[in-house]
Amino acid sequence: MVAASLPLYDMKITKRLKKIIIFGGSLVCMLALYRFIYEPIIDYEKGMRQDLELKAGLISRYGKVIKEEDKFETSKRQFEISLDKAERLFLSAKTVALAAAQLQYLIQSKAQVYKVNIRNASIGKTEEMGDYRKVSVKVTTESGLRGLMSFLHDLESYPKFLKISKTILRGHVSNNASRINTTLIVEGLAAIK
């Protein structure tokens, strides 16, 4: 019983026990450093990497959206330019009567250039075509063959939407000159809403 009553503080620490305690203490310190310092840093870096990857993906998608938006804006501008060009091809009057008068003026100005005599001009039918109106003018002319051909060609190639829908020719020779009487129906589109 004497041996059992020895106090613990009398215990001698041997070199081997010292090494085990130092090694164990070092191992506990290393585990504590790993658990409380290194592992949170690794988790933080992993979170930062994921956050950076997410932000890089968002930036990449944003760049694609910007490119698509630029393409859309470019095509929209091209469409607006095409629409503007197309609208310039229509008669610019606000009413059917003004569109018919504008069409008659165009015909008369072309007729004067090619020495085509306009004997009669009258407004024909108007027809609604969606947002536009087709305005027609019936014109009776008298002219020579060359002047008439040039006049008709100029009307057909005029930079507005003009169409000669009907042509009736009657020719006669008088006093060594041939004259051709022509009845034309000329149609044009007007942006009347």
C-alpha positions as CSV (number, residue, x, y, z in Angstrom):
1,M,0.0,0.0,0.0
2,V,2.9,2.3,0.4
3,A,3.5,2.2,-3.3
4,A,0.0,3.2,-4.1
5,S,0.1,6.3,-1.9
6,L,2.9,7.9,-3.8
7,P,2.1,11.4,-4.8
8,L,1.9,12.1,-8.5
9,Y,4.3,15.0,-8.4
10,D,7.2,12.7,-7.4
11,M,6.9,11.1,-10.7
12,K,10.1,11.4,-12.7
13,I,9.8,12.3,-16.3
14,T,12.2,10.3,-18.4
15,K,13.7,11.3,-21.6
16,R,11.4,9.0,-23.5
17,L,8.3,10.4,-21.8
18,K,9.6,14.0,-22.4
19,K,9.9,13.2,-26.1
20,I,6.4,11.7,-26.2
21,I,4.9,14.7,-24.4
22,I,6.7,17.1,-26.7
23,F,5.7,15.1,-29.8
24,G,2.1,14.8,-28.6
25,G,2.0,18.5,-27.7
26,S,3.4,19.4,-31.1
27,L,0.9,17.2,-32.8
28,V,-2.0,18.7,-30.8
29,C,-0.7,22.2,-31.7
30,M,-0.4,21.2,-35.4
31,L,-3.9,19.8,-35.4
32,A,-5.2,22.9,-33.7
33,L,-3.4,25.1,-36.2
34,Y,-4.8,23.0,-39.1
35,R,-8.3,23.0,-37.7
36,F,-8.6,26.6,-36.6
37,I,-6.3,28.5,-39.0
38,Y,-5.4,26.5,-42.2
39,E,-8.8,25.0,-42.8
40,P,-10.7,28.3,-42.6
41,I,-8.1,29.9,-45.0
42,I,-8.6,27.0,-47.5
43,D,-12.4,27.3,-47.1
44,Y,-12.2,31.1,-47.7
45,E,-9.9,30.6,-50.7
46,K,-12.3,28.0,-52.1
47,G,-15.3,30.4,-51.6
48,M,-13.3,33.2,-53.2
49,R,-12.4,30.9,-56.2
50,Q,-16.1,29.9,-56.6
51,D,-17.1,33.6,-56.3
52,L,-14.5,34.6,-58.9
53,E,-15.7,31.8,-61.3
54,L,-19.3,32.9,-60.8
55,K,-18.3,36.6,-61.5
56,A,-16.3,35.5,-64.5
57,G,-19.3,33.6,-65.8
58,L,-21.5,36.6,-65.2
59,I,-19.1,38.9,-67.0
60,S,-18.9,36.4,-69.9
61,R,-22.7,36.3,-70.1
62,Y,-22.9,40.0,-69.8
63,G,-20.4,40.4,-72.7
64,K,-22.5,38.0,-74.8
65,V,-25.6,40.0,-74.0
66,I,-23.9,43.3,-74.9
67,K,-22.7,41.8,-78.2
68,E,-26.3,40.6,-79.0
69,E,-27.6,44.0,-78.0
70,D,-25.1,45.6,-80.4
71,K,-26.2,43.3,-83.2
72,F,-29.8,44.0,-82.4
73,E,-29.2,47.8,-82.4
74,T,-27.3,47.5,-85.6
75,S,-30.0,45.6,-87.3
76,K,-32.6,48.0,-85.9
77,R,-30.7,51.0,-87.3
78,Q,-30.4,49.2,-90.7
79,F,-34.1,48.5,-90.6
80,E,-34.9,52.1,-89.7
81,I,-32.7,53.3,-92.6
82,S,-34.4,50.8,-95.0
83,L,-37.8,51.9,-93.8
84,D,-36.9,55.6,-94.2
85,K,-35.6,54.9,-97.7
86,A,-38.8,53.0,-98.5
87,E,-41.0,55.7,-97.1
88,R,-39.3,58.2,-99.4
89,L,-40.5,56.2,-102.3
90,F,-44.1,56.9,-101.5
91,L,-46.0,60.0,-102.4
92,S,-45.7,62.4,-99.5
93,A,-49.2,63.8,-99.4
94,K,-51.4,63.6,-96.3
95,T,-54.8,63.1,-98.1
96,V,-55.9,61.2,-101.2
97,A,-56.7,64.5,-103.1
98,L,-53.2,65.9,-102.4
99,A,-51.6,62.5,-103.4
100,A,-53.5,62.6,-106.7
101,A,-52.5,66.2,-107.3
102,Q,-48.8,65.3,-106.5
103,L,-49.1,62.4,-109.0
104,Q,-50.6,64.7,-111.6
105,Y,-47.8,67.2,-111.1
106,L,-45.2,64.5,-111.5
107,I,-46.8,63.3,-114.8
108,Q,-47.1,66.9,-116.1
109,S,-43.5,67.8,-115.3
110,K,-42.3,64.6,-117.1
111,A,-44.6,65.3,-120.0
112,Q,-43.2,68.8,-120.5
113,V,-39.6,67.5,-120.7
114,Y,-40.5,65.1,-123.5
115,K,-43.0,67.3,-125.3
116,V,-45.9,65.2,-124.6
117,N,-49.2,67.1,-124.7
118,I,-51.6,66.2,-121.9
119,R,-55.1,66.7,-123.1
120,N,-57.0,65.3,-120.1
121,A,-56.2,64.2,-116.6
122,S,-58.6,62.8,-114.0
123,I,-58.3,61.1,-110.6
124,G,-59.1,57.4,-110.8
125,K,-60.0,55.0,-108.0
126,T,-58.1,54.8,-104.7
127,E,-57.5,51.5,-103.1
128,E,-56.5,50.9,-99.5
129,M,-53.5,48.6,-99.1
130,G,-52.7,48.2,-95.4
131,D,-51.2,51.4,-94.1
132,Y,-51.0,52.8,-97.6
133,R,-53.3,54.0,-100.4
134,K,-53.0,53.3,-104.1
135,V,-53.9,56.5,-105.9
136,S,-54.5,56.4,-109.7
137,V,-54.7,59.1,-112.3
138,K,-56.1,58.6,-115.8
139,V,-54.2,60.7,-118.4
140,T,-54.9,61.2,-122.1
141,T,-51.8,62.4,-124.1
142,E,-50.9,63.2,-127.6
143,S,-47.3,63.0,-128.7
144,G,-44.7,61.6,-131.2
145,L,-43.5,58.0,-130.8
146,R,-40.0,58.9,-129.5
147,G,-41.3,61.4,-127.0
148,L,-43.9,58.9,-125.8
149,M,-41.4,56.1,-125.3
150,S,-39.0,58.4,-123.4
151,F,-41.9,59.7,-121.3
152,L,-43.1,56.2,-120.4
153,H,-39.6,55.0,-119.6
154,D,-39.0,58.0,-117.3
155,L,-42.3,57.5,-115.5
156,E,-41.6,53.8,-114.9
157,S,-38.0,54.5,-113.7
158,Y,-39.0,57.4,-111.5
159,P,-37.6,56.9,-107.9
160,K,-41.1,56.8,-106.4
161,F,-43.4,53.8,-106.5
162,L,-45.2,54.6,-109.8
163,K,-46.7,52.0,-112.0
164,I,-48.4,52.3,-115.4
165,S,-51.2,49.8,-115.0
166,K,-53.0,50.4,-118.3
167,T,-52.0,51.8,-121.7
168,I,-54.2,52.3,-124.7
169,L,-52.5,53.6,-127.9
170,R,-54.3,55.1,-131.0
171,G,-52.2,56.5,-133.8
172,H,-53.0,58.7,-136.7
173,V,-51.0,60.4,-139.4
174,S,-51.9,64.0,-140.3
175,N,-49.9,66.6,-142.4
176,N,-46.9,64.3,-142.8
177,A,-46.5,63.9,-139.0
178,S,-47.6,60.9,-137.0
179,R,-49.2,61.6,-133.6
180,I,-50.1,59.0,-131.1
181,N,-53.0,59.4,-128.7
182,T,-52.4,57.5,-125.5
183,T,-54.6,56.8,-122.5
184,L,-52.6,55.9,-119.4
185,I,-53.6,54.9,-115.9
186,V,-50.7,55.7,-113.6
187,E,-50.8,54.5,-110.0
188,G,-48.7,55.6,-107.1
189,L,-48.6,54.6,-103.4
190,A,-49.2,57.2,-100.7
191,A,-48.5,56.8,-97.0
192,I,-52.0,58.0,-95.9
193,K,-53.2,56.7,-92.7
